């Protein structure tokens, strides 16, 4: 199945490669054709431009320029006549200044009206003040008359009292006191009369001053009314002379300085354009130099022009078709690129499958897994061996799966396992057994808590046995319990907890088990 798919992909790839080669050839042919067409197009355009420069620039442009010149001349003359007519009809040397003068007169008129309203209000206030003063004067006169009457009455009363006093009291001191009192009352009355008299004089002066101010204001108002009437008459005369009905029509037709400047600039630009057109006409006349183009030559040029335009149109259509072909080729190239990318991914997967196929042949896969697991076992065994030997030895596996001993007391030198002594070999085997039980037997799913050794301790000498027991005591802890199956008495004394089994005796029962603690 895989070989068949690969064959199909190879055939597709060859077909695409062949199609791509054909596209490249067609592309080169099309590019050559396009290049040739472009060169012919440029040549035709050059000829056409030459014809246009000879015919159109000498005849059509000349006629257009001459016509435009005549139109511009007429427009300029009309514009100048309009401006002159406006100036003559207005008969004002500077219309803007006159307009400003009219606005100034209007502003003065508004100010005069404002002052008139102000003076009239002041006059009304003075009239009100005059009436108030007149009322006050009349009131003072009435009070004065009353005071005089009261004074006369008091004088009479004083005389009567004096007579009564003289009649009733004969003492001179009392009379003098009464006289002083009466004189004081008389003085008080006279002072009040004098005050009223002074107020009267002051009011009369104020009234006179207000009356004079009123007369002056009335005179000014009359003068302002007269001046306003004169200004209105003058304004109407100016408007009538300029053919305006009212001031609002003047405001509507007034031209600002900005607009005047714009018109001035427009006229200057127009004159400049006329000068340029005249220069262009003179230049064309010099270039033509009296030459003419016949009707037959003109018709021949038009025919050649039509033929060349048809050729250009045909070339344009060919160019469009070539562009479409190029776009189609680009699209196919993109599709080919996508297929090549897919092919590359499939080739990678196929290579992986080939590697796996080679790996599964024979026992290579088993050897591969064993070698992989053996590395982890050797690492765990090396750690155990370092613990047992207090960092003296380590264990490694080379590429061939052979065990190598590291002697760290000799600078980490490597040793063959066959060079170890019996005790060292036993310790290495013990470390491997512990590691193998941890990594393979238990598969790492449960902790190694209890481990039994039945290695024939009876074959070891005392020194080696001491080393082994010391090593086992070092790896013994709360999580790892080590059990030893042995008949050696010296080992029993080193073990803290012993499970003693007594063999069965004939007729006395089976085997007996008991626990002893040291």
Rosetta blueprint (number, residue, H / E / L):
1 X L
2 X H
3 X H
4 X H
5 X H
6 X H
7 X H
8 X H
9 X H
10 X H
11 X H
12 X H
13 X H
14 X H
15 X H
16 X H
17 X H
18 X H
19 X H
20 X H
21 X H
22 X H
23 X H
24 X H
25 X H
26 X H
27 X H
28 X H
29 X H
30 X H
31 X H
32 X H
33 X H
34 X H
35 X H
36 X H
37 X H
38 X H
39 X H
40 X H
41 X H
42 X H
43 X H
44 X H
45 X H
46 X H
47 X H
48 X H
49 X H
50 X H
51 X H
52 X H
53 X H
54 X H
55 X H
56 X H
57 X H
58 X H
59 X H
60 X H
61 X H
62 X H
63 X H
64 X H
65 X H
66 X H
67 X H
68 X H
69 X H
70 X H
71 X H
72 X H
73 X H
74 X H
75 X H
76 X H
77 X H
78 X H
79 X H
80 X H
81 X H
82 X H
83 X H
84 X H
85 X H
86 X H
87 X H
88 X H
89 X H
90 X H
91 X L
92 X L
93 X L
94 X L
95 X H
96 X H
97 X H
98 X H
99 X H
100 X H
101 X H
102 X H
103 X H
104 X H
105 X H
106 X H
107 X H
108 X H
109 X H
110 X H
111 X H
112 X H
113 X H
114 X H
115 X H
116 X H
117 X H
118 X H
119 X H
120 X H
121 X H
122 X H
123 X H
124 X H
125 X H
126 X H
127 X H
128 X H
129 X H
130 X H
131 X H
132 X H
133 X H
134 X H
135 X H
136 X H
137 X H
138 X H
139 X H
140 X H
141 X H
142 X H
143 X H
144 X H
145 X H
146 X H
147 X H
148 X H
149 X H
150 X H
151 X H
152 X H
153 X H
154 X H
155 X H
156 X H
157 X H
158 X H
159 X H
160 X H
161 X H
162 X H
163 X H
164 X H
165 X H
166 X H
167 X H
168 X H
169 X L
170 X L
171 X L
172 X H
173 X H
174 X H
175 X H
176 X H
177 X H
178 X H
179 X H
180 X H
181 X H
182 X H
183 X H
184 X H
185 X H
186 X H
187 X H
188 X H
189 X H
190 X H
191 X H
192 X H
193 X H
194 X H
195 X H
196 X H
197 X H
198 X H
199 X H
200 X H
201 X H
202 X H
203 X H
204 X H
205 X H
206 X H
207 X H
208 X H
209 X H
210 X H
211 X H
212 X H
213 X H
214 X H
215 X H
216 X H
217 X H
218 X H
219 X H
220 X H
221 X H
222 X H
223 X H
224 X H
225 X H
226 X H
227 X H
228 X H
229 X H
230 X H
231 X H
232 X H
233 X H
234 X H
235 X H
236 X H
237 X H
238 X H
239 X H
240 X H
241 X H
242 X L
243 X L
244 X L
245 X L
246 X L
247 X H
248 X H
249 X H
250 X H
251 X H
252 X H
253 X H
254 X L
255 X L
256 X L
257 X H
258 X H
259 X H
260 X H
261 X H
262 X H
263 X H
264 X H
265 X H
266 X H
267 X H
268 X H
269 X H
270 X H
271 X H
272 X H
273 X H
274 X H
275 X H
276 X H
277 X H
278 X H
279 X H
280 X H
281 X H
282 X H
283 X H
284 X H
285 X H
286 X H
287 X H
288 X H
289 X L
290 X L
291 X L
292 X L
293 X L
294 X L
295 X H
296 X H
297 X H
298 X H
299 X H
300 X H
301 X H
302 X H
303 X H
304 X H
305 X H
306 X H
307 X H
308 X H
309 X H
310 X H
311 X H
312 X H
313 X H
314 X H
315 X H
316 X H
317 X H
318 X H
319 X H
320 X H
321 X H
322 X H
323 X H
324 X H
325 X H
326 X H
327 X H
328 X H
329 X H
330 X H
331 X H
332 X H
333 X H
334 X H
335 X H
336 X H
337 X H
338 X H
339 X H
340 X H
341 X H
342 X H
343 X H
344 X H
345 X H
346 X H
347 X H
348 X H
349 X H
350 X H
351 X H
352 X H
353 X H
354 X H
355 X H
356 X H
357 X H
358 X H
359 X H
360 X H
361 X L
362 X L
363 X L
364 X H
365 X H
366 X H
367 X H
368 X H
369 X H
370 X H
371 X H
372 X H
373 X H
374 X H
375 X H
376 X H
377 X H
378 X H
379 X H
380 X H
381 X H
382 X H
383 X H
384 X H
385 X H
386 X H
387 X H
388 X H
389 X L
390 X L
391 X L
392 X L
393 X E
394 X E
395 X E
396 X E
397 X E
398 X L
399 X L
400 X L
401 X L
402 X L
403 X E
404 X E
405 X E
406 X E
407 X E
408 X H
409 X H
410 X H
411 X L
412 X L
413 X E
414 X E
415 X E
416 X E
417 X H
418 X H
419 X H
420 X L
421 X L
422 X H
423 X H
424 X H
425 X H
426 X H
427 X H
428 X H
429 X H
430 X H
431 X H
432 X H
433 X H
434 X H
435 X H
436 X H
437 X H
438 X H
439 X H
440 X H
441 X H
442 X L
443 X L
444 X L
445 X L
446 X L
447 X L
448 X L
449 X L
450 X E
451 X E
452 X E
453 X E
454 X L
455 X L
456 X L
457 X H
458 X H
459 X H
460 X L
461 X L
462 X H
463 X H
464 X H
465 X H
466 X H
467 X H
468 X H
469 X H
470 X H
471 X H
472 X H
473 X H
474 X H
475 X H
476 X L
477 X L
478 X L
479 X L
480 X L
481 X E
482 X E
483 X E
484 X E
485 X L
486 X L
487 X L
488 X L
489 X H
490 X H
491 X H
492 X H
493 X H
494 X H
495 X L
496 X L
497 X E
498 X E
499 X E
500 X E
501 X E
502 X E
503 X L
504 X L
505 X L
506 X L
507 X L
508 X L
509 X L
510 X L
511 X L
512 X E
513 X E
514 X E
515 X E
516 X E
517 X E
518 X L
